[in-house]
Amino acid sequence: MAGGRRQAPPREDVLAAAMAMIAEGGLEQLTMAALGREVGMSSGHLLYYFHSKDELLLRTLEWSEGRLGAERRRLLARRGTVRERLDAYVDLYVPDGHRDPHWTLWLEVWNRSRGADEDARDRQAAIEGAWHRDLVALVAEGVSRGEFRRVDPDRFASRLRALLDGFSIHVAIGLRGTDREQVLGHVREFLDDSLPAARLADD
């Protein structure tokens, strides 16, 4: 109705707009005022919904992770060898390149987590936990099928994710001499050496 109260956009639209702004201009472009202009809301209205920029960033990360989680589940459910699905997991994990928006956001949330409350830390841990559980299940499946040598799936997953995180940070910040293809090659080589088929490992 003309002159009526303007309805706020759905929260998912706000989070999608925040992610798009990070992708286009980096975190420095994402202010409450700029996001408000993008979605037709005042910065005060945004603060009413999100309370702080830290909360906005974490909500945006959770939204982005929800989409990645759906893609991860689709990849892990497809047919093929366990190693093929493990390679797909790694491919999804590693940033697309310098200033990958999802990893840019992750690094900022990690940086701010030093002063975060327990609720925020629990929510970050839930995101990490979903990636970890899927990887543990994948490694355990490979071991049970004899595709991989016998390893402790939880311990191996922890070490592999530490490797992936370190390499991914290098890619996301644009460290010279470390690009996505090089990282994927390093990880494939590590997996070839660490998870040979059980029958090969016994030879």
N, C-alpha and C positions, 0 to 999 in steps of 0.2 A: 504494500500500500504506500502511495506517495507520501513522504513525510514521516513514515513509520520508522520504528527502530530498526537499524541495520543488523542483520543476523551475522554472527561471527562464522567464518568458514569452518568446516570440520577440522578437528585437530590433526587428522592425517594429512590434510592439505597443507597445514602450517608446517608440519615436519618435512613433507616433501619439498616445500619451498625453501626451507632452511638447508636441506641437503643440496638442492640445486644451486643455491647461492655459494655454498662451500665449493662445489664443483667448478663454478664459474670464476669465482674471485678469491677463494681461500677463506680461512677463518677470519682474517682481518676485515673482510667485507660483511661478516655476519654480526650485525649489531641489532639490538631490539628495535631501534628506530627504523633501520633499513628493512628488516624483516616485516615490521608493521606496515611499511609503505607497500611492500611486495604483496601482502595478503589483505590489505585494506583494513588494518586494525591499528589502534594506537599502541605505543610501547607500554603504556599503563595497562591496557587490556591484556597484552601478552604476559606481562608480569603477574596479572591476576590468575592466569591459567597455569603458568610455569614457575612462578615465584622467584626464579633467578635464572641467569644465563647458564649456570652449571646444570640446572635441572633441564633446561631446554636442550642443551647439548646431549645429556644422557638420554632424554626421551628420543631425540633424533637418532642417536646411536641404536637404541633398542628397536626403533622402527626399521632402520636400515638392516639390522641384524635379523629381524623377522623375515625380511625379504631374502636375505642371503641364506637363512636357515631353510626356507622352503626350497631354494635352489639346491642346497646341499643335500637335503633329503631326496630330492628327485634324482640327483646324480648317483647317490649311494644306493638307490633302489633299482637302478637300471641293470640290465643283464651284462655279463662280461666277467672277466677274472677279477679277483680281489685287487690285484696290483693295478689293473686299469682303473678301478674305482678309487684306489689310493692316489693314483696320479691325478685323477679329477679333483679329489679333495685338495691336494697341494696346489693345483692350478687355481682353484677358487680362493684359497687362503692368501696366496702371494698377491701383493698389489699390482694393479695394471701398469703402474709406472709412477714417476715423480708426481707428487701431490694428488695421488689417488684420493678422492674425497672421503671414502669410507675410512681409509687408514689415517688420513689427516685428522678426521674426527676422533678416531680411536686414540691417537697420540695425545690429542688435547685432553680427552677425558682421563687418560692415564696420568697426565701431568697434573691435572686438578685433583686427582683422587687423594693426594697427600693430605688435603684438608677436608675430605668428604666425610659425611656421617655414615653410620653403620648401614642404613638403608641403601644409600648409594653404592657402598662397597659390596653389599649383598647382591645388588642388581648387576653390577659389573661381573661379579663372580658367577652369576647365573649365565651370562653371555659366554664367558670363558668355559664354563662347565659343559655347555651344549656342544661346543666344538670338541672338547676333550672326550666326552662320552661317545660321540660318533666315531672318533678316531680309535678309541680303545676297542669298540665293537668291531671295527674294520680289521684291525690287527689281529684280534682274537679269532675272527672268521678265517683270516688267511692262515693262521697257525693250525686251526682245527682241520682245514682242508688240505694241509700239507703244502700249500703254496709258499709259506714262509717257514723259516726255521723256528724252533721253539724259543720264544722270548716271553717275558712278562709284559702283557699288553699295556697295562697301566704305566709301568716304568718306561717302556719304549715310547708310548704316546707323549709322556711328559718331556722326554728328551727331544723327540722330533719336533714338538711344538716350540720348544725353546730355540731350536735351530731355525725353524720357520719364522719365529718372531724376530730373531736377530737379523736374518737376511731381509725380511720384509721391511724392517725399519730402514735399512740401508737403501732399499728401492724407493720407499716412500719419501725419504728426505733428499733423494737424488745424489747419494754418495758417489763420487766419481769412481769409475771402474766397476760398478756393481749395477747391472741392469736386470730386468725381469728374466730374460732368456738365460743369462749367466746363472742366476739363482736357481732357476728350474733345472738347469743342467747339474749344478752342484747337488741339489736335493735328489735327483734321479740317481746320481752316482752313489750318494750316501745310502739310498735304499737298496741299490744293487749289492753293495758291500755288506749291508746290515741284515737284509732279509732275503737271502737266497732261498730257493725252494729247499724243503727239508731233505729231499733225497740228494741234492747237490752238496748240502752242508755236511752230509754224512760220508761223502766220498773221501 
